Amino acid sequence: MTVFHRTVESFKPNARTMPGEMYTSPDILAEERETIFARQWNCVGRSSAIPGAGDYFLREIAGESLIIVRGRDGVVRAFFNICRHRGTRLCQATSGQFSETIQCPYHAWTYTIDGRLIGAPHMQGAEGFDKKDYPLHEARVAELHGFLFVNLESSAPPFERTFAPMLERFARYNLAELEVGHRARYDVNANWKLVFQNYSECLHCPTIHPELSNVLPYQSGANDLTEGPFLGGYMQITPPNRSATITGRACGRYVNPALSDDEHQRAFYYSLMPNMLLSIQPDYVNYYLLTPVAVDRTMVESEWMFAKGASADAEFNPADAVEFWDVTNKQDWDIVQRSQLGISSRRYAPGPYSPRESIPAAWDREYLRMMGR
């Protein structure tokens, strides 16, 4: 789950890694939750996960449980998972379908799936009480190419402004039409920032990723996003390989057959702050959502997506892609866990970045900017 960055336009001389406390302090993690995760647009998954009215899944952002649900009007909403009566958590199942309403298990306050309070037993005698004053608390939702994003902060800049660099960048890959073929969850014993930084360079690939290096040489490719919250670029797939798979063959039909042969020999990798890593291959796409659990623990959820209808093809072989990245991911998790152990040492001190590590250095700068450092 890595990418090499040949271009060094964003590299600042004397750039160094961050102090150890940024990876080991519970106070820093608490600050990150409030300053970054609670104020930014977090990817929560795919719109296709909730195709029908009443379909929902739960997602946690900055310690808040959210109900992501599709209304009868087709609109996706994100509700804080708390009752307006006495704050009880409404929903425990991680996904499912509400038949008609959302009801609190404590005192049976009842809401429509668009958040309106329609039932409040025994409140008719409460002076001044009006059900219209107590809808479910709502977070903002936006959709981009089939991905859903949620922001807890009502005054945060609009999604269209924040994600302006990405709005058209992925249009040609038919991302909204792709179908999920495999899911995985990884429990990584390392700080979430180490996962981001590791994804953002491939200087380590020759020693850590022999399988990856055979397909995607670490000196290939270039970046097109080198500053800000969205970083990344492409790597060149080495012939005769046609994709990042165990066999080197494409595992299915191309996500966009209309692309040129040159474009079909490129794999794109982007990190999207604060919680998403996106990998676009010629024949599939996989992405990763990061949730900080503790200063030294990160939950990573991943989905592999394939062209619509590809599963019906006789030559379709998704395991070729899934196994390739499962092997690579586990190699990455091992090395970032070892990094976490080393950074936790009392003798750790910030070290120098090389010009070939310009993107993790740029990631650090954006992170520090978001933290107000």
RODO-2510 file (C-alpha; in nm, 4 decimals, decimal comma):
residues 373
     n   res          X          Y          Z
     1     m     0,0000     0,0000     0,0000
     2     t     0,2694     0,2420    -0,1053
     3     v     0,3777     0,4788    -0,3766
     4     f     0,7123     0,6250    -0,4804
     5     h     0,7344     0,9955    -0,5531
     6     r     0,9985     1,0907    -0,8054
     7     t     0,9196     1,4607    -0,8127
     8     v     1,0636     1,6650    -0,5276
     9     e     0,9192     2,0095    -0,5983
    10     s     0,7573     2,0136    -0,2554
    11     f     1,0703     1,9100    -0,0678
    12     k     1,1964     2,1642     0,1840
    13     p     1,5647     2,1443     0,2815
    14     n     1,6280     2,0234     0,6347
    15     a     1,2797     1,8694     0,6625
    16     r     1,2656     1,6376     0,9632
    17     t     1,0247     1,3870     1,1084
    18     m     0,7966     1,4959     1,3912
    19     p     0,8681     1,4691     1,7655
    20     g     0,7877     1,1396     1,9337
    21     e     0,5060     1,2814     2,1442
    22     m     0,3034     1,3351     1,8264
    23     y     0,2782     0,9542     1,8002
    24     t     0,2661     0,8558     2,1679
    25     s     0,0727     1,1203     2,3603
    26     p    -0,2959     1,0559     2,4451
    27     d    -0,3362     1,4336     2,4766
    28     i    -0,2221     1,4793     2,1160
    29     l    -0,4705     1,2149     1,9983
    30     a    -0,7518     1,3890     2,1872
    31     e    -0,6505     1,7163     2,0231
    32     e    -0,6437     1,5512     1,6790
    33     r    -0,9965     1,4201     1,7247
    34     e    -1,1289     1,7670     1,8013
    35     t    -0,9066     1,9746     1,5728
    36     i    -0,8842     1,7480     1,2664
    37     f    -1,1357     1,4638     1,2587
    38     a    -1,4278     1,6585     1,4047
    39     r    -1,3767     1,9494     1,1627
    40     q    -1,2819     1,7823     0,8332
    41     w    -1,4736     1,5863     0,5690
    42     n    -1,4267     1,2193     0,6628
    43     c    -1,4980     0,9433     0,4132
    44     v    -1,7447     0,6973     0,5691
    45     g    -1,7788     0,4437     0,2861
    46     r    -1,9761     0,3832    -0,0299
    47     s    -2,3213     0,5078    -0,1189
    48     s    -2,3950     0,1629    -0,2635
    49     a    -2,3816     0,0163     0,0884
    50     i    -2,7245     0,1681     0,1549
    51     p    -2,9159     0,1309    -0,1744
    52     g    -3,2733     0,1435    -0,0407
    53     a    -3,4861     0,3590     0,1872
    54     g    -3,4157     0,2780     0,5504
    55     d    -3,0821     0,1070     0,4793
    56     y    -2,8155     0,2240     0,7230
    57     f    -2,4719     0,1624     0,8660
    58     l    -2,2915     0,3053     1,1674
    59     r    -1,9657     0,4971     1,1483
    60     e    -1,7536     0,6514     1,4239
    61     i    -1,5866     0,9906     1,3747
    62     a    -1,3936     1,1674     1,6508
    63     g    -1,5529     0,9392     1,9089
    64     e    -1,9053     1,0121     1,7822
    65     s    -2,1302     0,7294     1,6642
    66     l    -2,3232     0,8264     1,3513
    67     i    -2,6163     0,6594     1,1749
    68     i    -2,5691     0,6880     0,7973
    69     v    -2,9153     0,6243     0,6498
    70     r    -3,0930     0,6670     0,3165
    71     g    -3,4284     0,8428     0,3411
    72     r    -3,7444     0,7709     0,1474
    73     d    -3,6564     1,0698    -0,0683
    74     g    -3,3304     0,8973    -0,1663
    75     v    -3,1184     1,1456     0,0294
    76     v    -2,8397     1,0104     0,2517
    77     r    -2,8293     1,1662     0,5986
    78     a    -2,5981     1,1270     0,8959
    79     f    -2,7557     1,1407     1,2409
    80     f    -2,5785     1,1463     1,5739
    81     n    -2,6640     0,8152     1,7369
    82     i    -2,8307     0,9712     2,0426
    83     c    -3,1907     1,0207     2,1476
    84     r    -3,3080     1,3786     2,2053
    85     h    -3,4830     1,2704     2,5261
    86     r    -3,2098     1,1566     2,7643
    87     g    -2,9221     1,0916     2,5288
    88     t    -2,9510     0,7143     2,4996
    89     r    -2,7733     0,5532     2,2057
    90     l    -3,0414     0,4644     1,9538
    91     c    -2,8819     0,1950     1,7429
    92     q    -2,6302    -0,0808     1,8187
    93     a    -2,6288    -0,3039     1,5089
    94     t    -2,3503    -0,1893     1,2787
    95     s    -2,5733    -0,2080     0,9705
    96     g    -2,9261    -0,3015     0,8732
    97     q    -3,2560    -0,1508     0,7680
    98     f    -3,5117     0,0579     0,9516
    99     s    -3,8554    -0,0590     0,8370
   100     e    -4,0357     0,2674     0,9066
   101     t    -3,8866     0,4504     1,2032
   102     i    -3,5942     0,4792     1,4431
   103     q    -3,7024     0,4156     1,8015
   104     c    -3,5121     0,4716     2,1230
   105     p    -3,4975     0,1492     2,3308
   106     y    -3,5196     0,3427     2,6600
   107     h    -3,8416     0,5458     2,6556
   108     a    -3,9629     0,4783     2,2993
   109     w    -3,9109     0,8229     2,1527
   110     t    -3,9603     0,7567     1,7833
   111     y    -3,8165     0,9297     1,4751
   112     t    -3,8711     0,9032     1,1020
   113     i    -3,5731     0,8006     0,8921
   114     d    -3,5377     1,1653     0,7890
   115     g    -3,4852     1,2537     1,1565
   116     r    -3,8205     1,4034     1,2596
   117     l    -3,9536     1,3197     1,6064
   118     i    -4,3017     1,1706     1,5690
   119     g    -4,3508     0,9911     1,9000
   120     a    -4,2723     1,1068     2,2542
   121     p    -4,4754     0,9084     2,5103
   122     h    -4,6073     1,0962     2,8128
   123     m    -4,4750     1,4310     2,6927
   124     q    -4,8205     1,5714     2,6168
   125     g    -4,8342     1,7212     2,9651
   126     a    -4,4954     1,8912     2,9431
   127     e    -4,5512     2,2663     2,9127
   128     g    -4,4231     2,4148     2,5861
   129     f    -4,3116     2,0800     2,4454
   130     d    -4,3290     2,0548     2,0668
   131     k    -4,2011     1,7491     1,8763
   132     k    -4,0839     1,9755     1,5947
   133     d    -3,8178     2,1157     1,8297
   134     y    -3,6490     1,7781     1,8800
   135     p    -3,5330     1,6225     1,5537
   136     l    -3,2259     1,4030     1,5584
   137     h    -2,8995     1,5948     1,5562
   138     e    -2,7579     1,5863     1,2049
   139     a    -2,4096     1,6028     1,0505
   140     r    -2,3374     1,7249     0,6981
   141     v    -2,3118     1,4723     0,4139
   142     a    -2,1596     1,4948     0,0664
   143     e    -2,1048     1,2410    -0,2109
   144     l    -1,8211     1,2177    -0,4632
   145     h    -1,7979     0,9407    -0,7249
   146     g    -1,9948     0,7024    -0,5044
   147     f    -1,8003     0,7817    -0,1859
   148     l    -1,9850     0,9350     0,1102
   149     f    -1,8224     1,2053     0,3241
   150     v    -1,9425     1,3402     0,6586
   151     n    -1,8468     1,6529     0,8532
   152     l    -1,9447     1,7003     1,2194
   153     e    -1,8770     2,0742     1,2101
   154     s    -2,1781     2,2746     1,0910
   155     s    -1,9633     2,5804     1,0136
   156     a    -1,6887     2,3987     0,8202
   157     p    -1,6224     2,5065     0,4589
   158     p    -1,8466     2,3419     0,1963
   159     f    -1,7368     2,0063     0,0602
   160     e    -1,7146     2,1438    -0,2952
   161     r    -1,4608     2,4034    -0,1845
   162     t    -1,2540     2,1704     0,0339
   163     f    -1,2415     1,8906    -0,2242
   164     a    -1,2061     2,1156    -0,5291
   165     p    -0,8750     1,9521    -0,6367
   166     m    -1,0442     1,6110    -0,6449
   167     l    -1,3876     1,6818    -0,7948
   168     e    -1,2926     1,6113    -1,1577
   169     r    -0,9682     1,4222    -1,1092
   170     f    -1,1277     1,0776    -1,0869
   171     a    -1,4234     1,1246    -1,3210
   172     r    -1,2778     0,9059    -1,5967
   173     y    -1,2472     0,6005    -1,3727
   174     n    -1,6225     0,5356    -1,3360
   175     l    -1,5791     0,5117    -0,9590
   176     a    -1,9493     0,5595    -0,8866
   177     e    -2,0361     0,2515    -1,0944
   178     l    -1,7805     0,0129    -0,9460
   179     e    -1,9018    -0,2858    -0,7475
   180     v    -1,7487    -0,3968    -0,4172
   181     g    -1,6046    -0,7477    -0,4490
   182     h    -1,4118    -0,7907    -0,1255
   183     r    -1,3795    -0,6306     0,2181
   184     a    -1,1078    -0,6565     0,4823
   185     r    -1,0393    -0,5072     0,8224
   186     y    -0,6967    -0,4737     0,9802
   187     d    -0,6096    -0,3891     1,3407
   188     v    -0,2734    -0,2113     1,3237
   189     n    -0,0735    -0,1491     1,6415
   190     a     0,0604     0,1869     1,5289
   191     n    -0,0380     0,5521     1,5271
   192     w    -0,2655     0,6522     1,2382
   193     k    -0,0127     0,9079     1,1113
   194     l     0,2477     0,6369     1,0544
   195     v     0,0018     0,4566     0,8252
   196     f    -0,0473     0,7747     0,6211
   197     q     0,3252     0,8480     0,6026
   198     n     0,4122     0,4923     0,5030
   199     y     0,1554     0,5024     0,2218
   200     s     0,3148     0,8222     0,0927
   201     e     0,6555     0,6870    -0,0076
   202     c     0,8119     0,3773    -0,1589
   203     l     1,1727     0,4251    -0,0597
   204     h     1,1153     0,1236     0,1628
   205     c     0,9668    -0,0925    -0,1140
   206     p     1,2804    -0,2823    -0,2291
   207     t     1,3403    -0,4162     0,1226
   208     i     0,9814    -0,4509     0,2492
   209     h     0,7769    -0,5296    -0,0660
   210     p     0,9499    -0,7681    -0,3109
   211     e     0,6176    -0,8603    -0,4747
   212     l     0,5204    -0,4963    -0,5227
   213     s     0,8632    -0,3958    -0,6511
   214     n     0,8464    -0,6560    -0,9273
   215     v     0,5320    -0,4920    -1,0666
   216     l     0,5748    -0,1263    -0,9684
   217     p     0,9425    -0,0219    -0,9580
   218     y     1,0074     0,2232    -0,6788
   219     q     1,1827     0,4701    -0,9121
   220     s     0,8886     0,4941    -1,1523
   221     g     0,6105     0,7495    -1,1645
   222     a     0,5562     1,1068    -1,0622
   223     n     0,3330     1,3201    -0,8410
   224     d     0,0653     1,5625    -0,9454
   225     l    -0,0447     1,6681    -0,5955
   226     t     0,2483     1,7757    -0,3799
   227     e     0,1058     2,0166    -0,1194
   228     g    -0,2092     2,0361     0,0910
   229     p    -0,4578     1,7796     0,2266
   230     f    -0,4541     1,5652    -0,0910
   231     l    -0,1236     1,4160    -0,1990
   232     g    -0,0054     1,1596    -0,4517
   233     g     0,0510     1,0599    -0,8108
   234     y     0,1165     0,7536    -1,0236
   235     m     0,3544     0,4612    -1,0586
   236     q     0,4360     0,2813    -1,3812
   237     i     0,3345    -0,0834    -1,4183
   238     t     0,6322    -0,2706    -1,5653
   239     p     0,5580    -0,4838    -1,8754
   240     p     0,4721    -0,7617    -1,9238
   241     n     0,2695    -0,6979    -1,6051
   242     r    -0,0747    -0,5500    -1,6709
   243     s    -0,1841    -0,4847    -1,3146
   244     a    -0,0826    -0,4988    -0,9494
   245     t    -0,1804    -0,8621    -0,8967
   246     i    -0,0053    -1,1805    -0,7859
   247     t     0,0215    -1,3057    -1,1455
   248     g     0,0742    -0,9632    -1,3043
   249     r    -0,2329    -1,0207    -1,5222
   250     a    -0,5435    -0,8028    -1,5120
   251     c    -0,7939    -0,9636    -1,2755
   252     g    -1,0921    -0,8454    -1,4795
   253     r    -1,2140    -0,5939    -1,7338
   254     y    -1,0692    -0,2428    -1,7137
   255     v    -1,2609     0,0100    -1,5039
   256     n    -1,2569     0,2333    -1,8136
   257     p    -1,1671     0,0530    -2,1379
   258     a    -1,1604     0,3870    -2,3215
   259     l    -0,8354     0,4945    -2,1557
   260     s    -0,5167     0,4800    -2,3634
   261     d    -0,2634     0,1974    -2,3438
   262     d    -0,0246     0,4328    -2,1629
   263     e    -0,2897     0,5141    -1,9026
   264     h    -0,3626     0,1446    -1,8554
   265     q     0,0013     0,0989    -1,7575
   266     r    -0,0288     0,3391    -1,4647
   267     a    -0,1483     0,2923    -1,1076
   268     f    -0,2517     0,5999    -0,9068
   269     y    -0,2175     0,6454    -0,5317
   270     y    -0,3571     0,9324    -0,3262
   271     s    -0,3865     1,0151     0,0421
   272     l    -0,6910     1,2246     0,1326
   273     m    -0,6858     1,3815     0,4758
   274     p    -0,8011     1,3024     0,7302
   275     n    -0,8864     0,9330     0,6901
   276     m    -0,8724     0,7969     0,3333
   277     l    -0,6140     0,6254     0,1132
   278     l    -0,7131     0,5591    -0,2489
   279     s    -0,5479     0,3202    -0,4963
   280     i    -0,6625     0,3181    -0,8612
   281     q    -0,5455     0,0309    -1,0814
   282     p    -0,6416    -0,0237    -1,4477
   283     d    -0,8751    -0,3123    -1,3569
   284     y    -0,9820    -0,2411    -0,9974
   285     v    -0,9809     0,0185    -0,7228
   286     n    -0,9206    -0,0321    -0,3543
   287     y    -0,9404     0,2178    -0,0738
   288     y    -0,8676     0,2304     0,2979
   289     l    -1,0434     0,4153     0,5803
   290     l    -0,8413     0,4856     0,8954
   291     t    -0,9911     0,5179     1,2424
   292     p    -0,7580     0,6056     1,5326
   293     v    -0,8466     0,3788     1,8244
   294     a    -0,5553     0,4713     2,0510
   295     v    -0,2198     0,6456     2,0120
   296     d    -0,0698     0,3104     1,9155
   297     r    -0,3672     0,1439     1,7455
   298     t    -0,5434     0,2151     1,4149
   299     m    -0,8385     0,0339     1,2599
   300     v    -0,7985     0,0102     0,8820
   301     e    -1,1005    -0,0926     0,6723
   302     s    -1,0563    -0,1688     0,3031
   303     e    -1,2747    -0,2527     0,0044
   304     w    -1,1733    -0,3803    -0,3409
   305     m    -1,4000    -0,2592    -0,6220
   306     f    -1,4321    -0,3876    -0,9769
   307     a    -1,5983    -0,2820    -1,3021
   308     k    -1,9738    -0,3202    -1,3146
   309     g    -2,0614    -0,6641    -1,4484
   310     a    -1,7054    -0,7959    -1,4251
   311     s    -1,8091    -1,0738    -1,1872
   312     a    -2,0014    -1,2393    -1,4724
   313     d    -1,6891    -1,2751    -1,6897
   314     a    -1,5281    -1,6194    -1,7082
   315     e    -1,1772    -1,4738    -1,6647
   316     f    -1,2701    -1,2614    -1,3605
   317     n    -1,0205    -1,3365    -1,0823
   318     p    -1,0547    -1,0861    -0,7940
   319     a    -0,8417    -1,3003    -0,5634
   320     d    -0,5415    -1,2110    -0,7803
   321     a    -0,5742    -0,8466    -0,6670
   322     v    -0,6964    -0,9131    -0,3132
   323     e    -0,4088    -1,1480    -0,2290
   324     f    -0,1511    -0,9089    -0,3777
   325     w    -0,2550    -0,6232    -0,1510
   326     d    -0,3253    -0,8402     0,1512
   327     v     0,0381    -0,9540     0,1388
   328     t     0,1613    -0,5968     0,0805
   329     n    -0,0626    -0,4482     0,3481
   330     k     0,0554    -0,6948     0,6123
   331     q     0,4161    -0,6122     0,5258
   332     d     0,3295    -0,2450     0,5790
   333     w     0,1481    -0,3077     0,9064
   334     d     0,4491    -0,4969     1,0377
   335     i     0,6948    -0,2185     0,9576
   336     v     0,4768     0,0669     1,0926
   337     q     0,4249    -0,1322     1,4121
   338     r     0,8012    -0,1585     1,4441
   339     s     0,8228     0,2162     1,3786
   340     q     0,5741     0,2777     1,6591
   341     l     0,7905     0,0753     1,8987
   342     g     1,1033     0,2666     1,7997
   343     i     0,9417     0,6095     1,8201
   344     s     0,8211     0,5211     2,1703
   345     s     1,1824     0,4943     2,2861
   346     r     1,3134     0,7669     2,5149
   347     r     1,6103     0,7998     2,2782
   348     y     1,4028     0,8685     1,9672
   349     a     1,4708     1,2074     1,8080
   350     p     1,3367     1,3526     1,4801
   351     g     1,5425     1,2396     1,1822
   352     p     1,6014     1,3997     0,8409
   353     y     1,3782     1,3319     0,5391
   354     s     1,5498     1,2674     0,2058
   355     p     1,4333     1,4371    -0,1175
   356     r     1,2716     1,1034    -0,2094
   357     e     1,0489     1,1447     0,0962
   358     s     0,9040     1,4768    -0,0161
   359     i     0,5424     1,3620     0,0122
   360     p     0,5511     1,2372     0,3729
   361     a     0,7305     1,5614     0,4567
   362     a     0,4499     1,7529     0,2813
   363     w     0,1952     1,5422     0,4702
   364     d     0,3580     1,6420     0,7981
   365     r     0,3361     2,0094     0,7048
   366     e    -0,0350     1,9826     0,6282
   367     y    -0,0996     1,7897     0,9469
   368     l     0,0809     2,0530     1,1538
   369     r    -0,1110     2,3288     0,9753
   370     m    -0,4412     2,1584     1,0646
   371     m    -0,3242     2,1270     1,4244
   372     g    -0,2368     2,4972     1,4365
   373     r     0,1299     2,4261     1,5037
***
